[in-house]
Amino acid sequence: MVATVIGFLGSGLGTVGGVGGGGIFVPMLTLIVGFDTKSAAALSKCMIMGASAASVWYNLNVRHPCREVPIIDYDLALLFQPMLMLGITFGVSLSVVFPYWLITILIIVLFLGTSSRSFLKATELWKAETLLKKEMRKPQGTTNSRVELLIETVYEPLIEKEEKTALQVIVFNLKWKRILALLVLWLSNMALQNGLVVCSTWFWVLNLLQVPFAFGVFSYECRKLYRESRDRKNAGNSESVCEAAIEWSAPNLAFCALCGMLGGTVGGLLGSGGGFILGPLLLEIGVIPEVASATATFVMMFSSSLSVVEFYLLKRFPIPYALYLMSVSILAGFWGQFFVRKVIAVLKRASIIVFILSAVIFASALTMGVIGIEKSIEMIQDHKFMGFLEFCTSQ
């Protein structure tokens, strides 16, 4: 019962923040339910997949808060997905080699850093929303120039939109060509990773093939964003090609590749979703909270489902437990989105999403950090080996 409640709250808040909640699920499953670390990581992926799928379905029924575009940014999803999946493969390999104490230190440093940065971003957005509310109460014509810039990102549209039916909204939010591209990417990664003997020749060949494949897809999307951005600028159109408010230059694209890899590596190391990096990153490059949450959750649905299939083939989790926990997560993902969207609509503060993101990452840092320190101390007392392990013999 306790695990169900924690799982429900973790899934609901995790999907709203766009981070999945894996940092809460793994400690819960090991401490409360009693699973070993490997089974807990596998079940955590099942919960993330269920919550993400429910959240994506909910978001497909929601219109963009201030533009006539889908709420999911498919361009950013295609940009980050290949690097995220490559990072997951790398992270899973590192989880076999790295000693437990080192993984614990990485968790604490990385999660506290991203949590702090997200909290500062949330505070900044809250202040901007407060200023905007004050200015909107003033008579027309007295709004200052700083607030006029904020109006473009106001979370309740100033101009009435054309009414659409629920079906029209879903159809508008679905971009089948982009989804098909993501499915091809998903299937390709699945084909490259499964059915191989660890450390065999084909294992190394096919795993190394993921590198040029991932960079090829990433480079294609980079060129697309760069050309569209350049053409719009030359035509005098200041509107961004996607939700990110950055210039698509080589340094910025390299930064996105690095962060995508880092997010996937963290997900592979900890059995959590890459959203712990992707969520804060999307906010950092100027994506508004609702779209950042919807896009990060959409990306996590693909990456977590890939891991679930792999864990299923390896028989890493008991199916009855997986089905039950996924059912809890699906309900939590839907109701979490529903409740928080209602709160945002009443308070007119989308910064709530960023505060939730920061809180979930911070809670994950505490739970996984405490458990990691405790286990490391036990290993020292039992005189267990604390160094790096050899990859092939540790499988």
Beta strands, then each sheet from edge to edge (+ up, - down):
end
